[in-house]
Amino acid sequence: MTELKALTPHTAIRRQQARRDGGQRRRLRAFLPELVTLERVLAQAPESVQTRVLAEVEVKDLTLPLYRVDLGSEDPAAPVVLLVGGVHGLERIGSQVVTAWLESLLARLGWDRHLARLLEQVRVTVLPLLNPGGMYLNQRSNPNGVDLMRNAPIAAQGHSTFLLGGQRLSPRLPWYTGRPEQGMEPESQALAEVIEEMLPGRPLSLSLDCHSGFGWQDQIWFPYAYRRRPMRRIETVMALKLTWEQAYPNHPYVFEPQSRHYLTHGDLWDHFYKQVNRSGDGTFIPLTLEMGSWRWIRKRPRQLLRLNGLFNPLVPHRQRRVLRSHLALMDFLLSAAASHESWLPGEREASMLREAAIMHWYRENH
């Protein structure tokens, strides 16, 4: 980490802003407004909220911080909710959704007693903008040309789609995995350090990584992306899905494993899931929100003429609608983590839920 000591948001933001002259600030407002918005939100946060700079990314004579935000229970045995945005620089809406939820959460701390009691039971960690360099450059990859979601040391078992599944030909082509001998990129490594520090040994860890991509519907994906067989503890995912659908029966999401769409090399969440669950302590459920961008394009086809238009709602009222439409999902994850004992399956329910999950998601492969 660039700063090992947790700082109050005000101190961390002032240190970052002091390094920038007026010209750099104007460039950030023009090319990286997501970082400007995030720093404004953090500067207004209560003193109980901790902010750290996990890493700094150098791009075009700018130093861009990778922020980590922590709040909630200090108990090392409390469940954790991890929110991540901005992994792909082109998918700005992912970072915007995470920041919007964080802003809502921090605003409620001043008056919402129920939320205060909830946060006494669960730890919340947020990385709203994992790839600031890529977002500043308006590209999917990080400044080194590496696709962070193809950057983990794990290979697909089976045929992966050419290029889309990850390639080592050139950083000038999309979906470049990087060279294995170079290890993970600084942004991926920063996320790995958060995972290693926060998740092992917890009774439950939930993560939500927010993206946008081609599709007509919003989708919630879970591992694996590297193989078509079920993940090790698929019954816990089915239990979470059923709990969500009972609470929100009219939800808009398609809930399914990523492998139903394609196989990839180097998926970060496959790698982290295998690492955390290798210890056998607690439960880790990593989820990916894939917002369907074709709906925005269908209503405004000329977005196809802009690179950003492929992945983001460019009309203000549609952007606002997206920013508020996923708040219920994130609030649900917070409540589900705090109340995990009520829905996580015991030994008696696990076999039944596992069989149901295989029949629902994998029967074509069995």
C-alpha positions in Angstrom: 0.0 0.0 0.0 1.1 3.5 -0.6 -0.2 4.5 2.8 -0.1 1.8 5.4 -1.9 3.8 8.0 -5.6 4.3 7.7 -6.4 8.0 7.3 -9.6 10.0 7.8 -11.1 10.9 4.4 -10.4 14.6 4.9 -6.7 14.0 5.5 -6.3 11.5 2.6 -8.1 13.8 0.1 -6.2 16.9 1.1 -2.9 15.1 0.6 -3.9 14.0 -2.9 -5.3 17.4 -3.9 -2.2 19.2 -2.6 -0.1 17.3 -5.2 -2.1 18.7 -8.1 -1.8 22.1 -9.7 -4.7 23.8 -11.4 -4.0 22.4 -14.8 -4.0 18.8 -13.5 -7.3 19.4 -11.7 -8.9 20.7 -15.0 -7.6 17.6 -16.8 -9.2 15.4 -14.1 -12.5 17.1 -14.4 -12.4 16.7 -18.2 -11.0 13.1 -18.5 -11.7 11.5 -15.1 -14.8 13.1 -13.5 -15.4 9.8 -11.6 -12.3 10.5 -9.4 -13.3 14.1 -8.8 -16.8 12.9 -7.7 -15.3 10.2 -5.5 -13.0 12.6 -3.7 -15.9 15.0 -3.1 -17.9 12.2 -1.5 -15.0 11.1 0.6 -14.1 14.6 1.7 -17.6 14.9 3.2 -17.6 11.5 4.9 -17.8 11.1 8.7 -14.5 10.8 10.7 -15.4 7.1 11.4 -14.9 6.3 7.7 -11.3 5.2 6.9 -9.7 6.0 3.6 -6.4 4.6 2.2 -4.5 4.9 -1.0 -3.6 1.4 -2.0 -1.5 2.3 -5.0 -0.7 5.2 -7.3 -0.8 5.0 -11.0 1.4 7.2 -13.2 -0.2 8.2 -16.5 0.7 11.2 -18.6 2.5 13.1 -15.9 -0.4 12.6 -13.5 -0.4 10.5 -10.3 -3.8 8.9 -9.9 -4.8 7.3 -6.5 -6.5 3.9 -6.1 -8.7 4.5 -3.0 -9.9 2.0 -0.5 -12.8 3.0 1.8 -13.6 1.0 5.1 -16.4 1.4 7.5 -18.5 -0.7 9.9 -17.5 -3.4 12.4 -13.9 -3.7 13.6 -14.5 -7.3 14.7 -12.1 -9.6 12.7 -14.9 -12.2 12.9 -17.6 -10.0 11.4 -18.8 -10.8 7.9 -17.5 -8.6 5.0 -19.1 -6.9 2.0 -16.6 -5.8 -0.7 -17.7 -3.5 -3.5 -15.5 -2.9 -6.5 -15.9 -0.7 -9.5 -14.0 0.7 -12.4 -12.0 -2.5 -13.3 -12.4 -1.7 -17.0 -11.7 1.8 -17.9 -14.3 2.0 -20.6 -17.1 0.9 -18.2 -17.4 4.1 -16.3 -20.9 3.3 -15.1 -19.6 0.5 -12.9 -17.5 3.0 -10.9 -20.4 5.5 -10.9 -22.8 2.9 -9.5 -20.4 1.9 -6.7 -19.8 5.6 -5.8 -23.5 6.4 -5.9 -24.2 3.6 -3.4 -21.3 4.7 -1.2 -22.5 8.3 -1.3 -26.0 7.1 -0.2 -24.6 5.0 2.6 -22.4 7.8 4.0 -25.3 10.3 3.8 -27.6 7.9 5.8 -25.0 7.5 8.6 -26.0 10.9 10.0 -29.6 9.9 10.7 -30.3 6.2 10.0 -30.1 4.3 13.3 -31.1 1.0 11.7 -28.1 1.4 9.3 -25.8 2.3 12.3 -26.9 -0.9 14.1 -26.4 -2.9 10.9 -22.9 -1.7 10.4 -22.0 -2.8 14.0 -22.4 -6.4 12.6 -20.7 -6.2 9.2 -17.5 -4.7 7.7 -17.8 -2.8 4.5 -14.8 -2.3 2.1 -15.2 -0.3 -1.1 -12.8 0.1 -4.0 -14.8 2.4 -6.2 -12.2 3.0 -9.0 -9.7 0.1 -9.4 -8.4 1.2 -12.8 -8.1 5.0 -12.7 -5.3 5.0 -15.3 -7.4 3.1 -17.9 -10.4 5.2 -17.2 -8.4 8.4 -17.7 -7.1 7.0 -21.0 -10.6 5.9 -22.0 -9.5 2.3 -22.6 -10.6 -1.1 -21.2 -7.1 -2.1 -20.0 -4.8 -0.4 -17.5 -2.1 1.9 -18.8 0.2 -1.1 -19.5 -2.4 -2.5 -21.9 -3.4 -5.4 -19.6 -7.0 -6.4 -19.1 -7.3 -6.7 -15.3 -10.0 -9.3 -15.6 -7.7 -11.6 -17.6 -4.7 -11.0 -15.3 -4.8 -13.7 -12.6 -2.6 -16.8 -12.7 -5.4 -19.3 -13.7 -6.0 -20.9 -17.2 -9.2 -21.9 -18.8 -10.1 -25.6 -18.8 -11.5 -26.1 -22.2 -11.9 -24.0 -25.3 -12.0 -20.2 -24.7 -13.2 -17.8 -27.3 -10.4 -16.4 -29.5 -9.1 -13.0 -28.0 -12.2 -12.6 -25.8 -11.0 -15.4 -23.5 -7.7 -13.7 -23.0 -4.6 -13.4 -25.3 -0.9 -13.0 -24.9 -0.2 -11.7 -28.4 0.0 -8.0 -27.8 -1.1 -5.3 -25.4 -2.4 -3.4 -28.4 -5.1 -6.0 -28.8 -8.0 -6.2 -26.4 -8.2 -8.8 -23.6 -4.4 -8.9 -23.1 -3.6 -11.1 -20.1 0.0 -9.8 -19.5 3.0 -12.0 -19.2 2.9 -14.7 -16.5 6.5 -14.1 -15.5 5.7 -10.4 -14.7 3.0 -11.4 -12.1 -0.2 -9.5 -11.6 -0.5 -5.8 -12.4 -0.4 -3.2 -9.6 -4.1 -2.7 -9.6 -4.8 -6.5 -9.5 -2.2 -6.9 -6.8 -3.8 -4.1 -4.7 -7.2 -5.9 -4.9 -5.4 -9.2 -4.0 -3.9 -7.7 -0.9 -7.3 -6.5 0.2 -8.7 -10.0 -0.3 -5.9 -11.6 1.6 -6.2 -9.2 4.5 -9.9 -9.0 4.9 -11.6 -12.2 3.8 -10.0 -15.4 5.1 -11.5 -16.7 8.4 -14.7 -14.6 8.1 -18.0 -16.6 8.5 -19.2 -14.9 5.2 -17.7 -12.6 2.6 -19.7 -11.2 -0.2 -18.2 -9.2 -3.1 -19.9 -7.4 -5.9 -17.8 -6.2 -8.9 -19.7 -3.8 -11.1 -19.3 -3.9 -14.9 -21.3 -3.1 -18.1 -21.3 -5.2 -21.2 -23.3 -6.2 -24.3 -26.7 -7.7 -23.4 -30.4 -6.8 -23.1 -30.6 -7.6 -19.4 -28.7 -7.0 -16.2 -26.9 -10.1 -15.1 -25.4 -11.3 -11.9 -22.5 -13.7 -12.6 -20.6 -15.9 -10.2 -17.6 -18.2 -10.7 -16.4 -20.0 -12.5 -15.3 -18.4 -15.7 -12.4 -20.8 -16.3 -14.4 -24.0 -16.4 -18.0 -25.2 -16.9 -18.2 -27.4 -13.8 -19.8 -26.0 -10.6 -17.8 -24.1 -8.1 -16.9 -25.8 -4.9 -19.7 -24.5 -2.7 -22.4 -23.8 -5.3 -25.1 -24.5 -2.6 -24.3 -21.2 -0.9 -24.9 -19.3 -4.2 -28.2 -21.0 -4.6 -29.2 -20.1 -1.0 -28.3 -16.5 -1.7 -30.2 -16.4 -5.0 -33.4 -17.9 -3.3 -33.1 -15.4 -0.4 -32.8 -12.5 -2.9 -35.7 -13.7 -5.0 -38.0 -14.1 -1.9 -37.2 -10.6 -0.8 -37.4 -9.0 -4.3 -39.5 -11.3 -6.5 -39.8 -8.7 -9.3 -36.1 -8.1 -9.6 -34.6 -7.5 -13.2 -31.5 -9.7 -12.9 -30.5 -13.0 -14.6 -28.5 -14.9 -12.0 -26.1 -17.5 -13.5 -22.5 -18.7 -13.7 -20.2 -16.7 -16.1 -19.2 -20.0 -17.8 -22.7 -20.2 -19.4 -21.5 -17.4 -21.7 -17.8 -18.0 -22.3 -14.6 -19.3 -20.7 -11.7 -17.0 -20.0 -8.1 -17.2 -18.8 -7.0 -15.2 -15.8 -10.3 -14.3 -14.2 -9.6 -12.5 -11.0 -12.6 -13.7 -9.1 -12.0 -17.3 -10.0 -8.5 -16.9 -8.6 -9.6 -15.2 -5.4 -12.5 -17.7 -4.8 -10.1 -20.6 -5.0 -7.6 -18.9 -2.8 -10.1 -17.9 0.0 -12.0 -21.2 0.0 -8.8 -23.3 0.0 -8.5 -22.7 3.7 -12.0 -24.1 4.3 -12.9 -21.4 6.8 -16.1 -19.5 6.2 -17.9 -18.8 2.9 -16.9 -16.5 0.1 -19.4 -15.6 -2.6 -18.0 -13.3 -5.4 -20.6 -11.8 -7.7 -20.2 -9.7 -10.8 -22.9 -7.3 -11.9 -23.0 -7.0 -15.7 -25.3 -4.2 -16.7 -26.8 -4.7 -20.1 -25.7 -1.9 -22.3 -27.7 -2.9 -25.4 -30.8 -1.3 -23.8 -29.1 2.1 -23.8 -27.9 1.7 -27.3 -31.3 0.6 -28.6 -32.9 3.8 -27.3 -30.1 5.9 -28.7 -28.4 4.1 -31.6 -26.0 7.0 -32.3 -24.1 5.9 -29.1 -22.5 3.3 -31.4 -20.4 6.1 -32.9 -18.7 6.8 -29.6 -16.5 4.3 -27.7 -18.0 5.3 -24.4 -21.4 4.8 -25.8 -20.9 1.0 -26.2 -20.8 0.6 -22.4 -22.4 3.5 -20.7 -25.7 5.4 -20.7 -24.9 8.8 -22.1 -28.3 10.5 -21.7 -28.4 12.1 -18.2 -31.8 10.8 -17.2 -30.9 7.2 -18.1 -27.6 7.5 -16.2 -29.6 8.6 -13.1 -32.0 5.7 -13.5 -29.1 3.3 -13.6 -27.4 4.9 -10.6 -30.5 4.4 -8.4 -31.7 1.0 -9.9 -28.9 -1.1 -8.2 -29.1 0.4 -4.7 -31.5 -2.2 -3.6 -29.2 -5.1 -4.6 -26.2 -3.5 -2.7 -28.4 -2.8 0.4 -29.6 -6.4 0.2 -26.0 -7.7 0.3 -25.3 -5.7 3.4 -28.3 -7.1 5.2 -27.7 -10.6 3.9 -24.1 -10.5 5.3 -25.3 -9.3 8.7 -28.0 -12.0 8.8 -26.0 -14.8 7.2 -26.9 -17.3 9.9 -30.5 -17.1 8.8 -30.0 -18.3 5.2 -26.5 -20.0 4.8 -27.3 -23.7 4.4 -26.4 -26.2 7.1 -25.3 -29.7 6.4 -28.9 -30.9 6.0 -29.8 -28.3 3.4 -26.5 -28.2 1.6 -26.9 -31.4 -0.5 -30.4 -30.5 -1.5 -29.4 -27.0 -2.6 -26.4 -28.3 -4.4 -28.5 -30.7 -6.4 -31.0 -27.9 -7.2 -28.1 -25.6 -8.3 -26.7 -28.3 -10.7 -30.1 -29.0 -12.1 -30.8 -25.3 -12.6 -27.5 -24.1 -14.0 -25.5 -27.2 -15.2 -27.8 -29.9 -16.3 -26.6 -29.5 -19.9 -23.1 -30.5 -18.7 -24.1 -33.4 -16.5 
